[in-house]
Amino acid sequence: MALVNEHFLKLSDNYLFADIAKKVNAFKVSHPQTRVISLGIGDVTQPLCPAVVSAMHKAVDEMASGDTFRGYGPEHGYDFLRDAILKNDYVARGIHLDKDEIFINDGAKSDTGNIGEIVRWDNSIGVTDPVYPVYIDSNVMCGRAGVLENGKWSNVNYLPCTAENNFSPELPDHRVDMIYLCYPNNPTGTVLRKEELKKWIDYALKNDTLILFDAAYEAYIQDEDIPHSIYEIKGAKKVAIEFRSYSKTAGFTGVRCGYTVIPKEVTAVTLDGKKRIQLNPLWNRRQCTKFNGTSYISQRAAEAIYSAEGKAQVRETVAYYMGNARIMYKSLKQLGLEVFGGENAPYLWVKTPGNSSSWKFFEDLLYSAGVVCTPGVGFGPSGEGYIRFTAFGNREDCEEAMTRIKHWMGRDKE
Ligand SMILES: *Cc1c(COP(=O)(O)O)cnc(C)c1O
């Protein structure tokens, strides 16, 4: 008789986006004439750029010929991609890493979800609240999150990010073993400036805390003083693991490629406290056992992002989405709504008017304007009273959605 991992039973069945889909479907049944516009789920809409497409075609041709066919690649990724990453994402910002500190993967979700395997199950964790659900749920699965009590996990330190603290979480008043940070942030679209991020590195150095830094939205940063990499902060190489993804950078949500950086200086301690162990070789060992590498075609696709044409084309797509963000930001502000984020990230975080709950506003917006958002409370208790809009839609849809919202709020005639 196989015994089940009961930690899985603690997870709620209702995945946020499944709940949303159910409500949207119910609306569509009763309103067959309305074209629903989704500014909800965080998926991109614009196609792959030409430089990426041609690199993929070329890679397929290589796979089609006996001379150039490739089977299993290195688990940690091909050198052509790791070299391009080092040169473009790091050396260009004054950061020097070794090639074997870069692990190519099939996207940041896998690695942010799996990284917890190389540290003990009973480390304490800290997450910003609201949060990307993967960080918490992956810890629930191994028992690290504890039990759910009043909507919060008993072993998770929640670091509220709200309008009151300008979405810059306060340092915990005690030590925490591991802290997840995601900046630019999903879901709030807010950022940490260099001196704010430095506070976290200083805390980690002082408290011997491991920082898990998710930089999936790095490409959306517009302002100068916002770090693209956590390693721009002095001392970070000792305490931080960084996750990057081409999903939002270059529309790779369906292609699958990203990477994780684990500097060799990052260590964790044995239970008896006597030895410090490097996490880099542990992760390498884990990957070599459980992962067989990202597809050659995806890695060639990713490499093409770093070519001159690739860079220019990707910049254009990012600019398109950020153009959407600007249009939405301006329209929503004009309606008198409190809007956050959206300036260095493709997400807008909006306070629901009249203290309405996230789900109440979600339904009002759906039934009155046929527009789908994501209820903030779905990302954690501190998300209550907010909703998230994404800027990943088509321009026409964004504009139409804003027109409908104006009409609904009765401000279209002003
Ligand atoms: C979209 C997203 C990712 C990227 O996930 P992939 O697996 O690379 O597609 C990572 N972190 C956050 C916070 C995200 O929103």
The ligand as an SDF file (V2000), in Angstrom:
LIG
                    3D

 15 15  0  0  0  0  0  0  0  0999 V2000
    5.5240   34.3700  -15.5280 C   0  0  0  0  0  0  0  0  0  0  0  0
    6.3540   34.2900  -14.3180 C   0  0  0  0  0  0  0  0  0  0  0  0
    7.4910   33.4940  -14.2890 C   0  0  0  0  0  0  0  0  0  0  0  0
    7.9500   32.7720  -15.5100 C   0  0  0  0  0  0  0  0  0  0  0  0
    7.5170   31.4970  -15.5660 O   0  0  0  0  0  0  0  0  0  0  0  0
    8.0670   30.5560  -16.7190 P   0  0  0  0  0  0  0  0  0  0  0  0
    8.0050   29.2180  -16.1140 O   0  0  0  0  0  0  0  0  0  0  0  0
    9.4670   30.9880  -17.0300 O   0  0  0  0  0  0  0  0  0  0  0  0
    7.1520   30.7290  -17.8870 O   0  0  0  0  0  0  0  0  0  0  0  0
    8.2440   33.4530  -13.1380 C   0  0  0  0  0  0  0  0  0  0  0  0
    7.9160   34.1800  -12.0670 N   0  0  0  0  0  0  0  0  0  0  0  0
    6.8490   34.9730  -12.0680 C   0  0  0  0  0  0  0  0  0  0  0  0
    6.5700   35.7930  -10.8700 C   0  0  0  0  0  0  0  0  0  0  0  0
    6.0230   35.0410  -13.1860 C   0  0  0  0  0  0  0  0  0  0  0  0
    4.9620   35.8380  -13.1650 O   0  0  0  0  0  0  0  0  0  0  0  0
  1  2  1  0
  2  3  1  0
  2 14  2  0
  3  4  1  0
  3 10  2  0
  4  5  1  0
  5  6  1  0
  6  7  2  0
  6  8  1  0
  6  9  1  0
 10 11  1  0
 11 12  2  0
 12 13  1  0
 12 14  1  0
 14 15  1  0
M  END
$$$$
